[in-house]
Every structure is written in C-alpha cells, then in structure tokens.
Amino acid sequence: MKSKRKKPNPLAKVRARRMARARQRQGLISRVKAAMLPTFFVGLVIVIGAVGAYVLWRSPSVLPIPEDNVKFFQIATGSVGGTYYPVGRAIASVISKPPGSIACSDGGTCGVEGLIALAKSAPGSVANVRSINSGLIDSALAQADIVTWAYEGKGPFAADGKLENLRVIASLYPEAVHLVVAKGSGISRVEDLRGKRVSIDRAGSGTQIDALLILQAFGVKPNEFTQHMVDASQASDMILNGELDAYFLVAGTPSLAISDLADRGKIDLISLSGAPIEKLNSENSYFVPIKIAAGTYKNIGEIETISVRALWITNVKTSRKLIKNILKALWRKENEETFLKGHAKTKLIRPNSALEGIAIPLHRGAQAYYAERGLLKR
C-alpha cells in the first residue's frame, strides 16, 4: 500500500513566514540599536560639552577652577560684518594660553599663562562702554569719541552721569566713517539722502551717534529720510535685496561687509568733506580727516572722510598684573606672524601709537607696561 502524503497546511506556512519576518525585524532593530548606541553617547558628550562651554562663557567664576590656573577674559566687539570682531579675535588668539598648552619656546602659544580670551560680537561702542563701566564684561573695543563722552557724562551719556570706571588698555587704529550707497540710488552727496532709505546702524553703536552728527552738519533732519537701525551685515543684505539705499559704518578699512558689496559691484562710497565737515572737526577734536586709499575697495577711488581712534578698554578694577601681562603678550615677537594674519588693521596696532587719541585715564597695568617700554613717563 502506498503511504498517504500529508497535505500542506496553508495556515502553518503563513505562520512560518510571519515568524521569519519577525526574526528579521528583531535582528535589524538590534543592529540599529547597537550602531546608534555609540552615536548617542558621542552626541551626549557634544551636548554636555556645548552646555559646559556656554556656562564657562556666561559665568566662568561659578566653576570650581582654581583662579591661579585659568582665567577667562572677554573682549566685546561689534557686529560680525564690521572690523571690531575680526580684530578682537586676532587679539584673543595671541593673548590666550590655555592650561596644558605647548610651551612658547617649543612652538606653542605665547599668551598669558592660563588665560582663555574670547571675542564676542556685541551691539557696539555705546553698549560696550556701559557694560565695561558696570563690570558686566572684562574688556571691549569702542570708539574714542564714545569713550570720552561716557567718561565725562556728556552727549548720549548725560542721563547716565559720568562712567568713571572706564580705563584704556591701548589705542589701536583709526576708524573711518563710511557712507555706503547702492549703485543706481542717485546718491552722490550727503544731502541726497533726503527721501531715501538709510540705516544709521543699531541703537547702542558709535556709528549711529556719528551718523546723526554728520547728517545734522549737512542739514539733513531725521524725518527727511526713512530711517533703519540695523548693523552692517544686515544693511549689506538689504542693499543686495533692493530694500535699502544707503548706510553708515564706522570701521577700520577694509570692512568685510563693504568689501563683499564692492566685489559684487553693488555700491559706491560717498566722500565726507567740505565746510560742514570742517565745522564738525573743529567742534569735536576726536574727529580727524582721513583718506580711504583708492583700491581699498574694488573699483572705488580715493574717498575723503573723517576718522576716530578705536580704543581697547577695561574696568578700573581689572587686575593690574593681568593687563600688564596681556600687553606683553600682545606685542611678543613670537606672536607677530599670527597677529598680522588676523585682519589688515592689526599691522597698525603698535606700541608706538598705542597712546594716541586717548582722553581718559589709562589702566594702571597699561601705565606700568608703557612706562617699562619708555613710552610713558612714570
């Protein structure tokens, strides 16, 4: 007799296929989890590191780090599109020497032992002097005219009273007033700004105060143009988008934001000269006539304008020893090559011109340094 063959059970086949797929899914999930686990821990480390860095930035003093071993030192600057920010970064790069760094003599950093300097974008000179006076930040870059007004409690600081905690570390370089206009805007002189869309920079910036002084000197009233208050980077974007006709910027040359627009052939610069400027200079001794050389910005010829000095300032209570050591590091021969790469203006930051255009007291650490260099009588 022939044996009977069992008929295949369709339900059993279905169950077998389902179990096989389940095993495949479980294997895939296990492999994904195994792959993701290291990534999770790496991500966790990155997040913890970022949070830690932020805490160090905001409140370095609350961390249990011995003061003798590490010191955080902030340098408040201006907008990223201006000159203060890259100059501040250049200064920070040569005065820093984090704990554990390679010795200067072995080719490592040649800054102040244990110092971590950080350049920080900030609203500008007016805001910076107030922050310095109140001790909210360690140091800042600011225009000489703004610093003088603040220390004397005049002009925009009349309501503040005298900000007498301000002290100068160094006078850095001259800053030129730029009046940037869009190509095809029909603006060829200051008076042509009437009826146009003009940015006078952010509230709290030295540029805004100087822009209003210049407009007043030429008889242009605030209600005669559409006023915008944005920084150089945003103003440049607005020029490109056809949303702005002109903007003011007080900055060392070349300014990154202006160079970018000039390279694209989108702008011109307007000269600031003549009787109104001569009167302005006579009334404000910190304004100095200056010429922006032809070729500083692509396809733009020589421009007559005015300038003020950029100052590096700090609070009167900042450590005398720290400021003296910072200045020693700033001009160490070993740091020169690195410093000069920071920005075109760094080549003008020299001890021999570090006392120019200063109308308020030097910090006592700066006094000691310049006296040792023979640049200042004790």
URWOTA-V962982 format. One record per run of one state. SS is the DSSP state (A for helix, B for strand, O for the rest). FROM is the first residue (numbers start at 0). TO is the last residue. If there is no record, write none. Layout:
BEGIN
[[SS FROM TO] [SS FROM TO]]
END
This chain:
BEGIN
[[O 0 8] [A 9 61] [O 62 69] [B 70 75] [O 76 82] [A 83 94] [O 95 102] [A 103 105] [O 106 113] [B 114 119] [O 120 123] [A 124 133] [O 134 137] [B 138 142] [A 143 151] [O 152 153] [A 154 156] [O 157 164] [B 165 181] [O 182 188] [A 189 192] [O 193 195] [B 196 198] [O 199 204] [A 205 216] [O 217 220] [A 221 223] [O 224 224] [B 225 227] [O 228 230] [A 231 239] [O 240 244] [B 245 250] [O 251 254] [A 255 262] [O 263 265] [B 266 268] [O 269 273] [A 274 282] [O 283 286] [B 287 291] [O 292 301] [B 302 314] [O 315 318] [A 319 329] [O 330 331] [A 332 339] [O 340 342] [A 343 347] [O 348 349] [A 350 352] [O 353 360] [B 361 361] [O 362 362] [A 363 371] [O 372 377]]
END
